[in-house]
Amino acid sequence: MEGTRKRQGYVWAVSAGINAALAAIAAKFITSQLFKYALVVAFNVIMWGCYVSSLKALSSLQATVTNFATNFISSGVAGYLLFNETLSAQWFAGALLIVIGVVILSKSSIEQKASVD
């Protein structure tokens, strides 16, 4: 049961990161100001909902770094695909280090605090 809960937490954290990237993409890609602001607000509200859900299953550190890594990588890929931005070897090295850091942090043993009812 604990493994399933943790996997769901990571799914929520990844979803939060993707929605954060979508908010940034909408801010750059959409020309209509009203529609742009509506999409940015909507994606941010969804992102916060997903992030809070991830915090229910993961430690704040695991949820935050997973969210950040997903946002970083999806923003970079979207920049390359949608805006023809170049991704240098340094970007890929940084992305790899971030992913390795997320894996190390997610595998580390983090003490779970006993809940007080």
Secondary structure by P-SEA (a helix, b strand, c coil): caaaaaaaaaaaaaaaaaaaaaaaaaacccccaaaaaaaaaaaaaaaaaaaaaaaacccaaaaaaaaaaaaaaaaaaaaaacccccccaaaaaaaaaaaaaaaaaaacccccccccc
